[in-house]
Amino acid sequence: MQITGRVWKYGDNVNTDVIFAGKYLHTVSKPEDQARHAMEDLDPEFAKNVQPGDIIVGGKNFGTGSSREQGVTCLKYAGIKAIIVKSVARIYFRNAIVHGIPLFQSKEAVDRIEPGERVTIDLDAGKLTCKAGTFSLPPLSEGVKEIIRDGGLIPHLRKTLGVAS
């Protein structure tokens, strides 16, 4: 599976409250409304300009803060297909996989990727290609790759169990 998209690049300590502000937790639930508020406190232009297939690149401590899954779902609903960071909060990593967004840690790649450039991630080969070259990504298990291919854990379980959605 390959993912190619334009990069939105951010720095260190991007926490769940700037990804999806806590003030919306109890008032915004529809996917399109979550997408409309994605990253608004950090980057007011993000929700207006993000395109399906785009990729987030971030620094250290990405996704720290509360374990709110809207920190992942708002990005998914906005069209983000992958996240590459220097380091990530473990709960955020888990939430990303559960919702079908591959998330990789690669300090070397993050340091070389430029905002706005197009990058390609080869999920099966564990490689990221950008203008600066090709970088190895930490391997994902076959089970995690299947969850991502199926669009998240719930669709994966429905498919595995033969349950209609």
Secondary structure, DSSP 8 states (H G I E B T S, - for coil): -EEEEEEEE--S--BHHHHS-GGGTTT--SHHHHHHHTTTTT-TTHHHH--TT-EEEE-TTBTBS---THHHHHHHHHT--EEEES-B-HHHHHHHHHTT--EEE-HHHHHH--TT-EEEEETTTTEEEETTEEEE-----HHHHHHHHTTSHHHHHHHHHT---
